[in-house]
Amino acid sequence: ETATADSAARAADSVARAASTGKLRIANVMIGKRLGSENRIAEPTFQFTPQETVFVSMGIQGAPGEGQLSARWLAQNGKVIDSTGQSVSAGAAGNKEFHLAQPKGWQPGTYLITLYLDNDSVDSKTFAVRKPQ
């Protein structure tokens, strides 16, 4: 039992060390309808209704340093709907988030959000908007 506890503690230390060392990066990207504590997605989904707000949450990992995190939202025809950015620093507590709603509602279809860290594409998520049943 002691060996198992020691092994689990070493594994947890290894994960924590990996999260706080190396190049600045994002991890645990999720998309959903609602944010919970620490800017984490509380209601994950890839399907939305036209009046809903789309949230994307991600963790920041790596050695101390700063970078520019940005998001570009694309419509199904490839047109940019929105683009926004924020400064990030490794070691900062909590997650970062982006969200977008459309004043007149989303048109039904498929959309893409691409995340960039220092102008390099690091992740993307596709989501669908459907008319309410």
C-alpha positions in Angstrom: 0.0 0.0 0.0 2.8 2.4 0.8 4.5 1.7 -2.6 1.2 2.5 -4.3 0.8 5.8 -2.4 4.4 6.7 -3.1 3.9 5.9 -6.8 0.7 8.0 -6.9 2.4 10.9 -5.2 5.4 10.8 -7.7 2.9 10.7 -10.6 1.1 13.8 -9.3 4.4 15.6 -8.8 5.4 14.7 -12.4 2.1 16.1 -13.8 2.4 19.3 -11.7 6.1 19.7 -12.9 5.1 19.2 -16.5 2.3 21.8 -16.2 4.8 24.4 -14.9 7.8 23.8 -17.1 8.6 23.9 -20.8 7.3 26.2 -23.4 4.1 28.2 -22.8 1.1 26.2 -24.1 -2.6 25.6 -23.7 -4.3 22.4 -22.5 -7.7 21.0 -21.8 -9.6 23.0 -24.4 -13.3 22.5 -23.9 -16.4 24.1 -25.5 -19.9 24.4 -24.0 -22.9 26.4 -23.0 -21.9 27.6 -19.6 -18.9 28.5 -17.5 -18.4 27.2 -14.0 -15.8 27.9 -11.3 -12.3 29.0 -12.5 -13.6 29.6 -16.1 -14.1 25.8 -16.6 -16.9 24.6 -18.9 -19.8 23.5 -16.7 -22.0 22.3 -19.5 -19.9 20.8 -22.3 -21.5 20.4 -25.7 -20.8 20.9 -29.4 -24.5 21.7 -30.3 -26.2 25.0 -29.7 -29.4 26.8 -30.4 -29.4 30.2 -32.2 -29.8 32.3 -29.1 -27.1 30.6 -27.0 -23.6 31.9 -26.1 -20.7 29.6 -27.1 -17.9 29.4 -24.5 -14.4 28.0 -25.0 -12.2 27.4 -22.0 -8.5 26.4 -21.9 -5.7 26.0 -19.3 -2.4 27.8 -19.6 0.7 25.7 -18.9 4.4 26.1 -19.1 7.3 28.0 -17.6 6.9 31.6 -16.5 6.5 33.8 -19.5 3.9 35.8 -21.3 2.2 35.3 -24.6 -0.8 36.4 -26.7 -3.8 34.1 -26.8 -6.3 34.8 -29.5 -9.5 33.2 -30.9 -10.9 33.4 -34.4 -14.5 32.4 -35.0 -15.4 31.3 -38.5 -18.8 30.8 -40.2 -19.5 27.8 -42.3 -18.6 29.8 -45.4 -15.2 30.6 -44.0 -16.1 34.2 -43.2 -14.5 35.6 -40.0 -17.3 36.4 -37.5 -15.1 37.6 -34.7 -11.5 37.7 -33.6 -10.3 38.6 -30.2 -7.2 38.2 -28.0 -5.8 38.5 -24.5 -2.4 38.5 -22.9 -1.6 35.3 -20.9 1.1 34.3 -18.5 2.2 30.8 -17.4 1.7 30.1 -13.8 -1.4 32.3 -13.6 -4.2 30.6 -11.6 -7.3 29.4 -13.4 -8.3 29.0 -17.0 -8.8 31.5 -19.8 -12.0 31.7 -21.8 -13.5 33.2 -24.9 -17.2 33.5 -25.6 -19.4 34.7 -28.4 -23.1 35.3 -29.0 -24.8 36.8 -32.0 -27.2 39.7 -31.3 -29.7 38.4 -33.9 -28.9 34.8 -33.1 -26.6 32.3 -34.8 -27.7 31.1 -38.3 -28.1 27.3 -38.3 -25.0 25.5 -39.5 -21.5 24.5 -38.6 -18.9 26.9 -37.1 -15.2 26.7 -36.2 -13.2 28.5 -33.5 -9.4 28.4 -33.8 -7.2 29.2 -30.9 -3.7 30.8 -31.4 -0.8 31.2 -29.0 1.6 33.9 -30.2 0.1 33.7 -33.7 0.6 29.9 -34.0 -2.6 27.8 -34.3 -2.7 25.5 -31.3 -6.3 24.0 -31.3 -9.7 24.3 -32.9 -13.2 23.2 -32.1 -16.1 22.7 -34.4 -19.7 23.3 -33.2 -23.1 23.2 -34.7 -26.1 25.5 -34.4 -29.5 23.9 -34.8 -33.0 25.4 -34.7 -34.8 24.5 -31.5 -37.1 21.5 -31.8 
